[in-house]
Amino acid sequence: MRSQQTKKKRTWLKVTGIILLILVFGVGIYAYNVYSSVKDAVTTMHEPIERQQSEKRQEPVALTDKDPFSVLMLGVDERQGDRGRSDTMIVLTVNPNNNSVKMLSIPRDTRTEIVGKGTQDKINHAYAFGGIQMSIDTVENFLDIPIDYYMKVNMEGFKDIVDAVGGITVQNDLDFSNGGYHFPIGQVTLNGDKALSYTRMRYEDPRGDFGRQSRQRQIIQGVIREGASVSSLTNYSDILNALGKNVKTNLTFDQMVDIQKNYKSAGSNITQMEIKETGTKINGIYYGLVSDAEKQRVQNELKTQLELNK
């Protein structure tokens, strides 16, 4: 059961790109006739946190001045009486000056200092120990960059979002079956349930985790394509309802409007980043260890993207 839950959580490795397109870069649904509905949905999603200005940024981000900014995306599976863990952690760095977004996936088993806890542990445990705040502090410390905003996504909402855009079509390059569904080579149409099964399969893929992540990107690209299409205007109520139920963020509506106006072109150029790790066991527990050189490489690339090294 735990293995199935983990796989479901990992389907969100790139799913937050949906939120960025529909809510932040706002191609199709940000129109006058749905303005009120969008604002209501964002108000439902808004969940501020008590936090001082990051020590890693001298001045607050000015979205009206087109400053580069970062967003920590957390995919969680919360249950009543249990905060859960953020088994999906993605950092997006957005730079309108080079019209690009860099998306870094942090493996959940990455061993690092949990800031505020005083221990070395898996990075995804930060959310279980201290929620959004501890997650942000820990990621800031690990990557040595400021985290300006966050988005928390409920994993169970994955299927709702796919169904809300009316399903998607992908080009499948591997014949396989999973979850009671068969996926032949060629063009495949997926609803929410099928999309979840499509992204879960890994062990039968000769490319392993790389193949699974490739299918995840296909799903996100398909949702972005459908969410941005004119036909999705008729589904905007379902889309906003799915997002409102499954997303929390400290971004305000006005900030999203500023991003939509000033950063929109960057959303069409998303680059994936990866952290290379070495798997090992410490006291019988599996961890992913990141070398100092690899950590420095990633930090430098992110700092350049955020224009922090000028």
N, C-alpha and C positions, 0 to 999 in steps of 0.2 A: 504493500500500500504506500509506504513511504517513498519507494522508488518511483511509483506512478505519479505521486504528488510532485516529486522533484522534476520529473520530465515535463510535467504540465507547467511548472514554474519557468523552466528554461525556454519554453516556447515564446516567452516574452523577451528573449534576448534582444530583439530588434523592434518589438511591437510598439515601443514608445514613439517611434517615428510617425505612427498614425496620429498620435496626439499633436505632435509638432506640426504636421501638415494641416490638420483640420482646425486646431485651436490657435496655433501660433503663426504659421505661415499662411493660413486661411485663404486658400485659393478660390473655392467655389461657394462655400456656405456663408462666408462673411459678406452678406448682402443686406440691403436696407430692410427687405421684407422679413428677414429672420433675425434682425439685430436684437430685438427684445429677447427672443428665445436663447440666442447665444449668450447674452449677458446674464440671463437667469441661470443657465447651465454653469457658467464660469463662477458665478456667485456661490452656487452649490459646491463647487469643487474647491473654492478658496479656503485654505487652512493655514493661516500664518503661524510662524514659530517665533518664540522669543529668543532672539539671537543678536549679538553684537556684531559690528562690522568685522569682517574677516581680517586677521592680522596679516594675511598674505596679499591684501589689496590696500593700497594707500588711500584711494578715493573710491567712493561707491560707484557702481556702474550707472552710467547715464545713457539710457536707451535712446533718448531723443538725440544724443550726439553720436549714435552708432558705435558705442564702445563694444568690443568683443565681450562675450559673457559665457558663463558655464551653467550647466544644469545637471544635477544628479538625478537619474532615473532609478527608482526602486520598484522592483516587482515583488509583491508580498502576497502571502496567503494567510490572511488573518481570520481567526475564529473566535467565537465568544469565549472570553476569559484567557485568550492566548494571543499575544501580540504577533507571534510568528517570526519568521526570518526573511531577510531580503535576499533570496537566492538568485535574484537577478539584479545586478548593479551596473549601470551604464552611465558614463560621463560624456555629455555632449559639450563641445566647445564651438561656439558660433562666432564667426568673424565676417562681417559684412564688407570689409575692405578687400578681402581676397575672395569674397563670395563662396565661402565653404563652411561646412560643418564636419567636425571630426568626432566620430563616435567610438569611444573606448569601452569595451566590455571587460569588467574586472571579474575574473573567475571567483566563484563563491568560496573556494577553499584556500584562497590566498592568505598566507600567514603574515600578520602585521600587528603593530601595536593598536589595541583598542583604546582610543583616547577617552579618558574619563573613567576607565575601568582599571587601567594600570597593568594590563596583562597582554601577552602575545597570544593571538587566537585567530580563527578564521574570520575574514573580514565581514562576512555576512552575519556574524554573531553580534556585530555592533548594534544592529536594529533590534535584536531580541533583548539586549541589555539596556539600551537607552533610546530607542526609537529614532526618529528622523534626526534629532540633534546630534546624537552620538554617531550616527552613520555619516553625517556631513563632516563632523570633526575628524573622524577616522580617515575618511577618503581624502580630505584636505591634507592631512599629515602624510598619508601614503604617497600622494601624487605631488605634494608641495605646490599646489595651486589653490586659488580661492574657489569655493563653490558658491555661486551667487543665488541660484534658485534650485528647487527640487520639484519632482513630480513623483507621486506614489501611485502605483497602478495595482489594482486588485486582479490577480491572475484569473480568477473565475470569470472575469468580464471579457476574456479573449473571444469566446464564441459569440457573445452578444455584439461585439464591435464588427466582426466579420459579417454576421447576419444583417446588421444595421445598414451596411453599404450594399446589401443585396447579393452577397457572395462575390467570389473572385475567380479569375481564371489564371492558371499558371502553366508554364511549359516544363513538363516533367522529363528528366533525362535518365531515370532509373525505374525499371519495372519492379514494383514491390507491393506487398499487402501489409496492412497494419490496422489494428483496432477494428477489424471486421470490414475494412474497406480495401478495395483493390485500386492501385494507382498505376495505370499503364503508361508507357512512354508516349509523349506527345502532349497535346493541350488537354488540361484537366480542369473541370469546373468544381469549385469547392464551396460548401457552406461552412458554418462555424464548426460543427462536429468533425467534418472531413478535414478541415484546415488544421485542427488540433492534432488529429492522427497523422496527417501528412508531415507535420513538423516534429513529431515525437520520435519517428523511426531513426535509429542510428546504427545499431549493431549489425544490420544486414547490409549496410552501405560500406563498400570498400574504402570510401574516403573518411569513414568514421565521423568524428564530431564536425569536421570541416563540411561534409555533405549535409549534415543536419542544419548547420548554420546557414548554408547556401539556400536550403529550403525555407528557413525562417525569413531570409531576406526576400525571397520570392513572395511570401505571404504579405510582408510589409509593403513591398512595391505594388502588389495587387490591390491592397486596401487603399494605399495612397492614390493609385490611379482611379479607382472607383469613387473614393471620397472626393476627389477633385473634379469629377465629371459633372456635366450639366444634369445628367439623369439623377444624380444623387441629391439634387435640390429637393426632389419629392420625398426623399428619405431623411431630410435633415432632422426632423423631430425624433426619429428612432436613433439616429446617430448621436444627437445631443443627449438623449436619455441614457444611452449606453455609456457615454463618456461621463455624464454627471454622476452615475451610480458607481463608477469604477475608478475614478481619478481624483486625487487630492493634490493641491499645489499651493505654494505661497505666491505664485504669480497672480496679480490682480487683472481685472478685465482691461483697465487702462494700459497696463504694461503689455498685455497681449496685443492690444491695438497698436502700440508703439513698435512692437516687434514685427507685426504684420506689415506695417508701413515701411520700416527701415531695414528689415533683415530678410524680406521675402525671397529675394533672388538666391540667398545662400542655401535655402532649403532644397534647391534642385541639385546641389553638389555635396553629397554626403559620402565621406570616406571612412572606411572601417579601420580601426586600430586594434592591435592585439598585444597582449603581454605574454612573453615567453616564460614559462615556469618549469621547474623540476619537481616532480612529485616525490614525496617521501613520507615515511611514517615516524611520528614522534610519540612515544608512549602508547603505541598502538593506534594512533589517530592519523588519518591521512591529511596532508597539507600540501599546498602548492608554494614552493619557495621561489622568490624572485631575486636574482642576483643584483648586486649594487650597480653593475654596469647596465643591465637591462632596465632597472628602475630609473637610472639617470637618463637613458635614451628616451624613455616614455615621457618623463618629466620635461625634458628639453623640447620635445615636439609639441607638447601641450602648452608650454610657456610661450613658444613662438606663435602658436595659433591665437593665444590670448594677448599677444603683444606685451608680455610681461618682462621680456628681456631687452627692451629698448632702453 
